[in-house]
Amino acid sequence: MRHRFDVRIGPVGFRIGSDWRAPIAQLADLYRGYPQPEVADFTVRLSAARPWRRFIRPAVTIGGDHMLPEAAPLPLRHGLLAAEMAMNLQVALGHRRHLLLHASAVERDGRAVLMTGESGAGKSTLATLLASRGWRFLGDEFVLIAPDSGLAYAFPRLVSLKNESVAAARAAWPHARFGPLLVRTPKGDVRHLVPPASAIARMDEPAAPALLIFPRFGFAPAVGAVPMSEAFVRLAQASTNYTALGEAGFAAMTRLVKSVPTVAIDYPDGETACAQVEALWAGL
């Protein structure tokens, strides 16, 4: 690769190479302040499918240690999104040191709130809004659960905000750093938010899971308990490596649902959701 950038996010190190300078320059700018890994866990490649596609209608093909053959190239103007997608892909397909949950998380007083749900549930936006109100941001893509201790480890990558959530985050965090607005991507309009410096500085501090929430956006306010059996099934569906971890994954998942209160919340807007989370937290 002609251009390269290395970065460590939580316990995961990346080596990112690109045929083009622009995506690497954007990553270096947005991830400044993050440490470099001593040894990279995963390699990401942003390359042209054909040599001439570096110059004529440049299109970024996502590659690395782990790949999805059916992944379609993205135009170079979406190179930052391609890099983020490739980084997440490496973790989803290759990480084995922790139980991975596709979830967002925030922390207060050493204890964590984990939020997971289907795409569009609002877990990234909710984590961002809570972080703007004093919670420590742990991540919006993956929560990493240590199989031996059950602690949650941070993965505070750039927050990928989509469509209406971009405006909500800017209103809540007017002085935060944002990446460029990427319009008409396969995920809609996307803009990346840089987590606060405090979240980056403390990303090696784990937290004990204290509350598990399944949020759902766009409905009248409601809060309901989730049975352990249902929570287990939902979490297994939200994990990319539960099966690969075998017995260790089963044990970690079982301990999580047995020891952590689990609720589902419906909410019509971010203000309501934050109030619901605060009320649940106060009742622990």
C-alpha positions in Angstrom: 0.0 0.0 0.0 1.3 3.5 -0.9 -0.1 5.2 2.2 -0.4 3.8 5.8 -1.9 4.6 9.2 -1.7 2.6 12.4 -4.0 3.1 15.3 -5.1 1.3 18.5 -8.7 1.5 19.6 -9.3 -0.1 23.0 -7.5 -3.5 23.0 -7.5 -3.8 19.2 -4.7 -2.5 16.9 -5.0 -1.8 13.2 -2.6 -1.4 10.3 -4.5 0.5 7.5 -3.0 0.8 4.0 -4.5 2.6 1.0 -3.8 3.2 -2.7 -4.9 6.8 -2.1 -3.7 9.5 0.3 -7.1 11.0 1.1 -8.7 8.2 3.3 -5.4 7.9 5.3 -5.3 11.7 5.8 -8.9 11.7 7.0 -8.2 8.8 9.4 -5.0 10.4 10.7 -6.9 13.7 11.4 -9.9 12.2 13.1 -7.9 9.6 15.1 -5.2 12.0 16.3 -4.8 11.6 20.0 -5.3 7.8 19.8 -2.2 5.6 20.6 -0.4 3.5 18.0 -0.3 -0.3 18.6 2.9 -2.0 19.4 1.8 -4.8 17.1 -1.3 -4.6 14.9 -3.9 -7.2 15.4 -5.5 -6.6 12.0 -4.6 -5.3 8.6 -7.0 -3.3 6.5 -6.5 -2.6 2.7 -8.2 0.0 0.7 -7.2 -0.8 -2.9 -8.3 -0.3 -6.5 -9.9 -3.3 -8.1 -8.0 -2.5 -11.3 -4.9 -0.3 -11.7 -6.7 2.2 -13.8 -9.5 2.6 -11.1 -7.0 4.5 -9.0 -7.4 7.4 -11.5 -10.6 6.9 -13.6 -13.8 6.7 -11.5 -11.7 5.7 -8.5 -13.4 3.0 -6.4 -12.3 1.6 -3.1 -12.3 -2.1 -2.6 -12.3 -3.2 1.0 -9.7 -5.9 1.9 -7.7 -7.2 4.8 -7.1 -10.2 7.0 -10.8 -11.1 6.8 -13.0 -10.3 3.8 -16.5 -10.6 2.4 -16.2 -11.5 -1.3 -19.6 -9.9 -2.1 -18.7 -6.5 -0.6 -19.2 -3.9 -3.3 -16.6 -1.2 -3.9 -17.3 2.4 -2.7 -16.4 5.6 -4.5 -13.3 7.3 -3.3 -15.3 10.2 -1.8 -16.6 7.5 0.6 -13.1 6.2 1.4 -13.4 7.1 5.1 -16.6 5.1 5.4 -14.9 2.2 3.6 -12.0 2.3 6.1 -14.4 2.3 9.1 -16.4 -0.6 7.6 -13.2 -2.6 6.9 -12.0 -2.0 10.5 -15.3 -3.2 11.9 -15.3 -6.2 9.6 -11.9 -7.3 10.8 -13.0 -7.2 14.4 -16.4 -8.9 13.7 -14.8 -11.8 11.8 -11.5 -12.2 13.5 -11.5 -11.1 17.1 -11.5 -13.9 19.6 -10.1 -12.5 22.9 -13.5 -11.1 24.0 -17.2 -11.9 23.5 -18.3 -9.4 20.9 -21.7 -7.7 21.2 -23.0 -5.4 18.5 -23.9 -2.7 21.0 -23.2 0.8 22.3 -22.2 1.4 25.9 -21.6 4.2 28.4 -20.1 4.1 31.9 -20.6 5.9 35.2 -18.9 5.1 38.5 -17.2 2.1 37.1 -20.4 0.5 35.9 -21.7 0.2 32.3 -25.0 0.5 30.5 -25.0 -1.7 27.4 -27.5 -0.9 24.6 -28.2 -3.3 21.7 -30.9 -3.6 19.1 -31.7 -3.8 15.5 -30.4 -1.2 13.0 -32.3 2.0 13.5 -33.0 1.4 17.2 -31.0 4.4 18.0 -28.3 2.9 20.2 -25.5 5.0 18.7 -27.4 8.2 19.0 -28.4 7.3 22.6 -24.9 6.6 23.6 -23.8 9.9 22.1 -26.5 11.9 23.9 -25.7 10.2 27.2 -22.0 10.9 26.7 -22.8 14.6 26.1 -24.4 14.6 29.6 -21.4 13.3 31.5 -21.4 9.6 30.9 -18.1 8.0 29.7 -18.5 6.9 26.1 -17.3 3.2 25.7 -18.3 2.7 22.1 -21.2 2.5 19.6 -20.2 -0.5 17.4 -18.9 -3.2 19.7 -18.9 -4.0 23.4 -16.1 -6.4 24.3 -16.9 -8.7 27.2 -13.9 -10.5 28.8 -14.8 -14.2 29.2 -12.9 -14.6 32.4 -14.1 -11.6 34.4 -17.2 -10.5 32.6 -15.9 -6.9 32.4 -16.8 -4.7 29.5 -13.9 -3.2 27.6 -14.2 0.0 25.5 -14.0 0.2 21.8 -14.4 4.0 21.3 -14.0 4.2 17.5 -15.4 7.2 15.6 -19.2 7.3 16.1 -21.0 6.6 12.8 -24.0 8.9 12.7 -26.7 8.5 10.0 -29.3 10.8 8.6 -31.3 12.6 11.3 -29.0 11.5 14.1 -26.3 13.8 12.7 -28.3 16.9 13.6 -29.2 15.5 17.0 -25.6 14.9 17.9 -24.5 18.4 16.7 -27.2 20.0 18.8 -26.2 18.0 21.9 -22.4 18.4 21.3 -21.9 21.7 19.4 -18.1 21.8 20.1 -17.3 18.2 19.2 -15.2 17.3 16.2 -16.9 15.8 13.2 -15.7 14.3 10.0 -16.9 15.3 6.6 -20.5 14.7 5.6 -20.7 11.7 3.3 -23.9 11.9 1.3 -25.7 9.2 -0.6 -23.7 6.3 0.9 -25.3 2.8 1.1 -26.2 3.7 4.7 -27.7 7.1 3.8 -26.0 10.4 4.8 -23.2 9.6 7.2 -21.0 11.8 9.4 -18.4 10.6 11.9 -18.1 12.0 15.4 -14.8 12.0 17.3 -15.4 10.7 20.9 -14.4 13.1 23.7 -10.7 13.1 24.7 -11.7 11.7 28.1 -13.1 8.6 26.5 -9.9 8.1 24.5 -7.7 8.7 27.5 -9.6 6.1 29.6 -10.3 3.5 26.9 -8.1 0.9 28.7 -10.3 1.1 31.8 -12.9 -1.7 31.8 -16.3 -1.4 33.5 -18.7 -3.9 35.1 -21.9 -4.3 33.2 -24.8 -3.0 35.4 -27.7 -2.6 33.0 -28.7 -4.1 29.6 -31.1 -2.1 27.5 -32.9 -3.0 24.3 -34.0 0.4 22.9 -36.5 1.0 20.1 -36.9 4.4 18.6 -40.1 5.9 17.2 -42.6 4.6 19.6 -44.6 6.0 22.6 -42.5 5.9 25.9 -42.6 2.4 27.5 -40.3 0.4 29.8 -40.6 -3.3 30.3 -38.5 -6.1 31.8 -37.0 -8.7 29.5 -36.8 -12.4 30.6 -33.4 -13.9 30.8 -34.2 -16.5 28.1 -35.2 -13.8 25.7 -32.2 -11.6 26.6 -29.9 -14.6 25.9 -31.4 -15.2 22.5 -31.2 -11.5 21.5 -27.6 -11.2 22.7 -26.6 -14.4 20.8 -28.1 -12.8 17.7 -26.2 -9.6 18.4 -22.8 -11.3 18.8 -20.5 -11.9 15.8 -18.3 -14.5 17.6 -20.5 -16.2 20.2 -20.5 -19.5 18.2 -16.8 -19.3 17.5 -15.9 -18.9 21.2 -17.8 -22.1 22.0 -18.1 -23.0 25.7 -16.3 -19.7 26.8 -18.9 -17.7 24.8 -21.8 -19.6 26.3 -20.4 -19.1 29.8 -19.8 -15.4 29.3 -23.3 -14.8 27.8 -25.0 -16.8 30.6 -23.2 -14.9 33.3 -24.1 -11.6 31.7 -27.9 -12.3 31.5 -28.0 -13.8 34.9 -26.2 -11.0 36.7 -27.4 -7.8 34.8 -30.9 -6.4 34.9 -32.4 -6.3 31.4 -35.1 -4.0 30.1 -36.6 -2.9 26.8 -37.5 0.7 26.2 -39.5 2.5 23.6 -39.0 6.2 23.1 -40.1 8.9 20.6 -37.0 11.2 21.0 -33.6 11.4 22.5 -34.6 13.6 25.5 -37.2 10.9 26.5 -34.7 8.1 26.1 -32.0 9.8 28.3 -34.6 10.4 31.0 -35.6 6.7 30.9 -32.0 5.6 31.2 -31.4 8.0 34.1 -34.5 6.7 35.9 -33.5 3.1 35.4 -30.0 3.9 36.6 -31.3 5.5 39.7 -33.4 2.5 40.5 -30.5 0.0 40.4 
